[in-house]
Amino acid sequence: MLSIDPNEISTGKLHQYLLGAVGPRPIAFASTVDINGKPNLSPFSFFNVFSANPPILIFSPARRGRDNTVKHTYLNAKATKEVVINIVNFKMVQQMSLSSTEYAEGVNEFEKAGFTMLKSDVVKPFRVAESPVQFECKIREVVELGNEGGAGNLVICEVVKMHIDEAVLDEDGHIDQHKIDQVARMGGNWYTRAKMGMFEVPKPLSSIGIGVDEIPQEIRNSRILTGNDLGKLGNVEILPSEEEITLFLRQEPGALEILKTGDLDKIHLQAQLYLEKEEPVKAWKLLLAKKH
């Protein structure tokens, strides 16, 4: 048995142990606005429900361990006292992950991740239209647990209105746990899909993806490619060059044959296969080669 005194290891190491041991953790996909009304969207896995009367949710946008800076969500929560917590299901997990990219201040993560901004009824922050359940919340209190990197900030939220997609309800009007198809965070890059098991989503923090908003409309409006597929495409930092596309077509004669058919659905199906094999650059080469 490995026994550890938290005071004798680095914050980063302790963080890894905590997240590897405490899971699966539900995800608070938190939508806020700053004092000028600019939207912000970010996921947090330090999250749960703590009371039904009053209805209380708590999530924690912790201080960054590497440089002790705080997140825009934390600043917005303190300034405006409002937040929308959107529940994440499997069909939106890749886009959710893309939104966690540390884009510059003022960049709209709704647009970058390809989500639809839905006006709330009671609070100013927007809802994520694609989320199966959305909680409009007033913030009761922000409890700051410390001043050093890794310290949590408990955002205590009272639900003032909730919205549920009727497609996830059963015949009795309850939320069907299979239909809602929730996901949760584990340690490292690992997630769990409640009805199926674990899967991996590479973290987008090592690079700044182009974002779903930079994907051509023809691709975004695909009848084949899903939101998760678009999330993977949007997480590519640099699009392939003309030379790289030409070389790809020489090396992948099967892809060239599909392109010759001119069938957009077939092209998108092949791109989807590349994405399923975690080969987004190949998918981009095929999609961009269509213009050749």
C-alpha positions as CSV (number, residue, x, y, z in Angstrom):
1,M,0.0,0.0,0.0
2,L,1.4,3.4,-1.0
3,S,0.8,5.9,1.8
4,I,1.1,9.6,0.9
5,D,1.2,12.8,3.0
6,P,-0.3,15.5,0.7
7,N,2.1,18.0,2.1
8,E,5.1,16.0,0.9
9,I,4.3,15.8,-2.8
10,S,3.8,18.5,-5.5
11,T,0.3,19.9,-6.2
12,G,0.5,18.5,-9.7
13,K,1.2,14.9,-8.4
14,L,-1.6,15.2,-5.8
15,H,-4.0,16.5,-8.4
16,Q,-3.3,13.4,-10.6
17,Y,-3.9,11.0,-7.7
18,L,-7.1,12.8,-6.7
19,L,-8.6,12.8,-10.2
20,G,-7.5,9.2,-10.8
21,A,-9.1,8.0,-7.6
22,V,-12.3,10.1,-7.4
23,G,-14.5,9.3,-10.4
24,P,-16.5,9.2,-12.5
25,R,-17.2,12.9,-11.9
26,P,-20.1,14.6,-13.6
27,I,-19.4,17.6,-15.8
28,A,-20.7,21.1,-15.2
29,F,-20.7,22.8,-18.6
30,A,-20.8,26.3,-17.3
31,S,-22.0,29.3,-19.3
32,T,-21.3,32.8,-18.0
33,V,-21.1,36.4,-19.2
34,D,-18.7,39.1,-18.1
35,I,-19.8,42.5,-17.0
36,N,-20.0,43.7,-20.6
37,G,-22.2,40.7,-21.6
38,K,-19.5,38.8,-23.5
39,P,-20.2,35.0,-23.3
40,N,-17.9,32.4,-21.9
41,L,-18.3,28.6,-21.9
42,S,-16.1,26.0,-20.1
43,P,-16.5,22.5,-18.5
44,F,-15.6,21.6,-14.9
45,S,-15.6,18.2,-13.4
46,F,-15.4,19.3,-9.8
47,F,-19.3,19.3,-9.7
48,N,-22.4,17.8,-8.2
49,V,-25.9,18.4,-6.8
50,F,-26.1,19.1,-3.0
51,S,-29.7,20.0,-2.2
52,A,-33.2,19.7,-3.6
53,N,-35.0,22.2,-1.4
54,P,-33.6,24.7,-2.2
55,P,-32.1,23.2,-5.4
56,I,-28.4,23.7,-5.1
57,L,-25.6,22.8,-7.5
58,I,-21.9,23.4,-6.7
59,F,-18.9,23.5,-9.1
60,S,-15.3,24.6,-8.6
61,P,-13.3,26.5,-11.2
62,A,-9.9,25.9,-9.4
63,R,-6.8,28.1,-9.7
64,R,-4.4,26.8,-12.3
65,G,-1.7,24.7,-10.7
66,R,1.0,25.8,-13.2
67,D,0.8,29.6,-12.7
68,N,-1.9,30.2,-10.1
69,T,-4.1,32.2,-12.5
70,V,-7.9,32.0,-12.3
71,K,-10.4,31.2,-15.0
72,H,-12.8,33.5,-16.8
73,T,-15.7,31.5,-15.4
74,Y,-14.6,32.3,-11.8
75,L,-14.2,36.0,-12.5
76,N,-17.6,36.2,-14.3
77,A,-19.4,34.2,-11.5
78,K,-18.1,36.7,-8.9
79,A,-18.9,39.7,-11.0
80,T,-22.4,38.8,-12.3
81,K,-23.7,36.2,-9.8
82,E,-25.3,34.2,-12.6
83,V,-24.5,31.0,-14.5
84,V,-26.1,28.3,-16.6
85,I,-25.0,24.8,-16.0
86,N,-25.5,22.5,-19.0
87,I,-25.4,18.8,-18.7
88,V,-23.1,17.0,-21.2
89,N,-24.1,13.8,-23.0
90,F,-22.1,11.6,-25.4
91,K,-23.1,13.2,-28.7
92,M,-21.5,16.5,-27.6
93,V,-18.5,15.4,-25.7
94,Q,-15.9,16.2,-28.4
95,Q,-17.2,19.7,-28.8
96,M,-17.3,20.1,-25.0
97,S,-13.7,19.1,-24.9
98,L,-12.7,21.5,-27.6
99,S,-14.4,24.4,-25.7
100,S,-11.9,23.8,-22.8
101,T,-9.1,25.0,-25.1
102,E,-7.5,28.1,-23.5
103,Y,-8.5,30.6,-26.1
104,A,-7.7,34.3,-25.6
105,E,-10.0,36.5,-23.6
106,G,-13.0,37.6,-25.6
107,V,-13.1,34.5,-27.9
108,N,-16.6,33.0,-27.9
109,E,-16.3,29.3,-27.0
110,F,-19.8,28.7,-28.2
111,E,-18.7,29.6,-31.7
112,K,-15.3,27.9,-31.5
113,A,-16.9,24.6,-30.3
114,G,-19.9,24.9,-32.7
115,F,-22.6,25.1,-30.1
116,T,-25.9,27.1,-30.4
117,M,-26.4,30.0,-28.0
118,L,-29.9,29.8,-26.6
119,K,-31.3,32.8,-24.6
120,S,-32.2,32.0,-21.0
121,D,-35.5,33.0,-19.4
122,V,-34.3,34.3,-16.0
123,V,-30.5,34.9,-16.1
124,K,-28.2,36.6,-18.7
125,P,-25.8,33.8,-19.6
126,F,-26.9,31.7,-22.6
127,R,-27.8,28.1,-22.6
128,V,-26.2,25.4,-24.8
129,A,-29.1,24.4,-27.0
130,E,-27.5,21.0,-27.7
131,S,-27.4,20.1,-24.0
132,P,-30.2,17.7,-22.8
133,V,-30.7,19.5,-19.5
134,Q,-29.9,23.1,-18.7
135,F,-30.0,24.8,-15.3
136,E,-30.4,28.6,-15.0
137,C,-28.8,29.5,-11.7
138,K,-28.3,32.5,-9.4
139,I,-25.0,32.3,-7.5
140,R,-25.5,32.4,-3.8
141,E,-21.9,32.5,-2.8
142,V,-18.3,31.8,-4.0
143,V,-16.2,30.1,-1.4
144,E,-12.5,30.5,-2.0
145,L,-10.5,27.6,-0.5
146,G,-7.0,29.1,-0.9
147,N,-4.7,31.5,-2.7
148,E,-2.2,29.0,-4.2
149,G,-2.2,27.1,-7.5
150,G,-4.7,24.2,-7.3
151,A,-7.0,25.8,-4.8
152,G,-10.7,25.4,-5.5
153,N,-13.4,28.1,-5.6
154,L,-16.8,26.7,-4.7
155,V,-19.5,28.3,-6.8
156,I,-22.7,27.7,-4.9
157,C,-25.6,27.9,-7.4
158,E,-29.3,28.0,-6.8
159,V,-31.4,26.7,-9.7
160,V,-34.1,29.2,-10.6
161,K,-35.2,27.5,-13.8
162,M,-34.4,24.2,-15.5
163,H,-35.0,23.0,-19.1
164,I,-35.2,19.4,-20.1
165,D,-35.2,18.0,-23.7
166,E,-38.4,15.9,-23.9
167,A,-36.5,13.4,-26.0
168,V,-34.7,12.1,-22.9
169,L,-37.9,11.5,-20.9
170,D,-39.6,8.2,-20.4
171,E,-43.3,7.4,-20.7
172,D,-43.8,8.6,-17.0
173,G,-42.1,11.9,-17.6
174,H,-38.9,10.9,-15.8
175,I,-35.4,11.3,-17.2
176,D,-34.5,8.0,-18.9
177,Q,-30.9,7.2,-17.9
178,H,-30.3,5.4,-21.2
179,K,-31.7,8.2,-23.3
180,I,-29.8,11.0,-21.6
181,D,-26.6,9.1,-22.3
182,Q,-24.4,11.1,-19.9
183,V,-20.6,11.2,-19.8
184,A,-18.3,11.8,-16.8
185,R,-14.6,12.5,-16.2
186,M,-12.0,10.1,-15.0
187,G,-8.3,10.6,-14.6
188,G,-6.0,11.8,-17.4
189,N,-7.7,11.8,-20.8
190,W,-10.3,9.2,-19.7
191,Y,-14.1,9.6,-19.6
192,T,-16.9,7.2,-19.0
193,R,-20.1,6.8,-20.9
194,A,-22.7,5.9,-18.3
195,K,-24.4,3.2,-20.3
196,M,-21.3,1.7,-22.0
197,G,-18.0,2.3,-20.2
198,M,-14.7,4.1,-20.6
199,F,-13.3,6.0,-23.6
200,E,-10.5,8.5,-24.2
201,V,-10.7,12.1,-25.4
202,P,-7.2,13.7,-25.9
203,K,-7.0,17.0,-24.1
204,P,-6.9,20.0,-26.3
205,L,-4.8,22.1,-24.0
206,S,-1.4,21.5,-25.8
207,S,-2.5,23.4,-28.9
208,I,-5.1,25.9,-30.0
209,G,-7.5,24.2,-32.4
210,I,-8.9,26.2,-35.3
211,G,-12.5,25.7,-33.9
212,V,-15.7,24.5,-35.4
213,D,-16.5,28.1,-36.5
214,E,-13.6,27.8,-39.0
215,I,-14.9,24.7,-40.7
216,P,-16.6,25.3,-44.1
217,Q,-20.4,25.4,-44.0
218,E,-20.6,22.5,-46.5
219,I,-18.8,20.3,-43.9
220,R,-20.7,21.7,-40.9
221,N,-24.0,21.0,-42.6
222,S,-23.1,17.4,-43.4
223,R,-25.8,14.8,-43.2
224,I,-23.1,12.3,-42.0
225,L,-20.7,14.1,-39.7
226,T,-21.8,14.5,-36.1
227,G,-21.1,17.1,-33.5
228,N,-18.4,14.9,-32.1
229,D,-16.8,14.6,-35.6
230,L,-16.8,18.4,-36.0
231,G,-15.3,18.7,-32.5
232,K,-12.3,16.5,-33.6
233,L,-11.9,18.5,-36.9
234,G,-12.0,21.8,-34.9
235,N,-9.3,20.6,-32.6
236,V,-6.7,20.5,-35.4
237,E,-4.2,23.4,-35.0
238,I,-3.1,23.7,-38.7
239,L,-4.9,22.6,-41.9
240,P,-2.9,20.5,-44.3
241,S,-1.1,22.2,-47.2
242,E,-1.7,21.7,-50.9
243,E,1.5,19.6,-51.1
244,E,0.4,17.4,-48.2
245,I,-3.0,16.8,-49.8
246,T,-1.5,15.9,-53.1
247,L,0.9,13.4,-51.4
248,F,-2.0,12.0,-49.4
249,L,-4.0,11.3,-52.6
250,R,-1.0,9.4,-54.1
251,Q,-0.6,7.3,-50.9
252,E,-4.3,6.7,-50.5
253,P,-5.7,5.5,-53.8
254,G,-8.9,4.4,-52.1
255,A,-9.6,8.0,-51.0
256,L,-9.0,9.2,-54.5
257,E,-11.5,6.7,-55.9
258,I,-14.1,8.0,-53.4
259,L,-13.4,11.5,-54.5
260,K,-13.9,10.6,-58.1
261,T,-17.5,9.5,-57.4
262,G,-18.4,13.1,-56.4
263,D,-20.7,11.6,-53.8
264,L,-20.6,14.0,-50.8
265,D,-22.1,11.5,-48.4
266,K,-19.5,8.8,-49.3
267,I,-16.7,11.4,-48.9
268,H,-18.0,12.3,-45.5
269,L,-18.4,8.7,-44.5
270,Q,-14.7,8.0,-45.3
271,A,-13.7,11.1,-43.4
272,Q,-15.7,9.9,-40.4
273,L,-13.9,6.5,-40.5
274,Y,-10.6,8.4,-40.3
275,L,-11.9,10.4,-37.3
276,E,-13.0,7.1,-35.6
277,K,-9.4,5.9,-36.0
278,E,-8.2,9.2,-34.4
279,E,-6.8,10.4,-37.7
280,P,-8.3,13.9,-38.0
281,V,-5.5,15.2,-40.3
282,K,-6.3,12.5,-42.8
283,A,-10.0,13.4,-42.6
284,W,-9.1,17.0,-43.3
285,K,-6.9,16.0,-46.3
286,L,-9.8,14.1,-47.8
287,L,-12.4,16.9,-47.1
288,L,-10.1,19.6,-48.5
289,A,-9.1,17.4,-51.5
290,K,-12.7,17.6,-52.7
291,K,-12.0,21.2,-53.9
292,H,-9.1,20.0,-56.1
